């Protein structure tokens, strides 16, 4: 039995079909990989980064209470904590009109001529 050229499949269309399907498969895999990465990042951000934890909320509430109420620090030593606003008022009244250095938090030394003459 003799075969003729008409009986053999043509290799040109077969190769083109294989190449096209291979390129479509690679493109689909790359697209799905990128899409999955983006969705995974969005979910991570929504569920982990943007979410405030209950422990953090409780800590902030506890700190606000500590800064806004009178309380005993050490009852035996008669040490009391006062609200931060009241503490700032007391410090400001103790400092009076004396300027405060931004770098050290201390009043600058007196540099008036009268203070040098007294030495």
NORQUI-V616550 format. One record per residue. N is the residue number from 0. SS is DSSP state (H for helix, E for strand, C for the rest). PSI is psi in whole degrees, 0 to 359 (999 if undefined). OMEGA is omega in whole degrees, -180 to 180 (* if undefined). Layout:
BEGIN
N/SS/PSI/OMEGA
N/SS/PSI/OMEGA
END
This chain:
BEGIN
0/C/129/-178
1/C/141/176
2/C/144/177
3/C/169/180
4/C/338/-179
5/C/337/-178
6/C/333/-178
7/C/140/177
8/C/150/180
9/C/130/-175
10/H/332/-178
11/H/304/179
12/H/327/179
13/H/315/179
14/H/316/180
15/H/317/179
16/H/315/179
17/H/316/-180
18/H/316/-180
19/H/313/-180
20/H/325/177
21/H/314/178
22/H/319/177
23/H/320/179
24/H/314/179
25/H/315/179
26/H/319/179
27/H/318/180
28/H/316/179
29/H/317/179
30/H/312/-179
31/H/324/178
32/H/314/178
33/H/318/179
34/H/316/179
35/H/317/179
36/H/319/179
37/H/315/180
38/H/320/179
39/H/318/178
40/H/319/178
41/H/318/179
42/H/318/179
43/H/315/179
44/H/316/-178
45/H/323/-174
46/H/338/-176
47/H/307/-172
48/H/311/-175
49/C/351/-175
50/C/128/176
51/C/133/-179
52/C/156/178
53/H/325/179
54/H/320/179
55/H/319/177
56/H/317/179
57/H/320/178
58/H/316/179
59/H/319/179
60/H/317/179
61/H/319/179
62/H/320/178
63/H/320/178
64/H/317/180
65/H/327/-178
66/H/350/-174
67/H/1/-177
68/C/155/170
69/C/141/178
70/E/158/176
71/E/131/172
72/E/313/178
73/E/102/-177
74/C/324/-179
75/C/324/-179
76/C/4/-178
77/C/47/178
78/E/123/-176
79/E/140/173
80/E/140/179
81/C/160/179
82/C/147/-176
83/H/322/179
84/H/317/179
85/H/322/179
86/H/319/179
87/H/321/177
88/H/316/180
89/H/316/180
90/H/317/180
91/H/321/-180
92/H/327/177
93/H/323/-178
94/H/334/-179
95/C/227/-179
96/C/9/-178
97/C/132/177
98/C/153/-179
99/E/133/179
100/C/132/-179
101/C/329/-175
102/C/323/-176
103/C/341/-177
104/C/6/-178
105/C/158/173
106/E/140/179
107/C/156/180
108/C/152/-179
109/C/121/-177
110/C/19/179
111/C/152/-179
112/H/329/-179
113/H/326/-178
114/H/330/178
115/H/328/-180
116/H/332/-179
117/H/336/-179
118/C/999/*
END
